[in-house]
Amino acid sequence: MLNTLTSWALVRLEIIRALRNRKFLFFSVLYPSLLFLIIVGGQGGTDRAPGSGLSVPAFMMVSMASFGALTAVLMGNSERIAKERESGWVRQLRLTTLPGRGYVLAKTASAAVVSLPSIVVVFVVAAVFKDVRLDAWQWLALTAGIWAGSLCFAALGVAIGYLASGDAVRPITMIVYFGLSLLGGLWMPATTFPRWLGDVASWLPTHAYAALGQAIELGDAPHAKDVTLLVAYFLLFAGGAAWLYRKDTLKA
């Protein structure tokens, strides 16, 4: 019971800290929407994204909503944790009743909560400025699916925060961040890639992440392969983060 209360207190603290960070809010909430408008440009509802069956605005709406959530949970978690390790904040947390898995879950959950505005803002911008129209159940399913999928990358952010030092965490995070975004097909359809690169992309978590929303937009249920991949990656990243947390504890 005490461990649960401690975890929820940490979740609340992390959410408050994130909402007070104006730079973080700009890049995680507003930047994806601006990027959506820039990429879509003069594309209309009759222009189709290659091999997707979706209009360019609808395709990029899901891609940029996923990109925004990825920004919020990955960039925010990794750099914040690395700084907390250097400042001694994590050492103080170890003196509480909070277990390693509670810390990882608290960081993951708080990051996912903060990612929700970035998803909603992209949807609003796409509907108002590019006339993207979906049924009510599709909007709700898209929001829930992209939000839940962001947990996978929140866990990855925790793992990177414990893997890298304060000086190295930003370049490592940026490489992972842009690599997963580009190769996963968030900035352009993976169907435009060379065949060998498309085969690689199909196994990346970002590709499965965007595919969840694209399936919903087409009126289908998410594909089992995509859901399985995201769950597998989440377990891998969360398990790695918990192991790195315990390893860091032994060094302290």
Secondary structure, DSSP 8 states (H G I E B T S, - for coil): -HHHHHHHHHHHHHHHHHHT-HHHHIIIIIHHHHHHHHHHTT--TT-B-TTTSSBHHHHHHHHHHHHHHHIIIIIHHHHHHHHHHHHTHHHHHTTSS--HHHHHHHHHHHHHHHHHHHHHHHHHHHHHHS-----HHHHHHHHHHHHHHHHHHHHHHHHHHHHS-TTTHHHHHHHHHHHHHHHTTSSS-GGGS-HHHHHHHTTSHHHHHHHHHHHHHTT----HHHHHHHHHHHHHHHHHHHHHHHHHHHH-
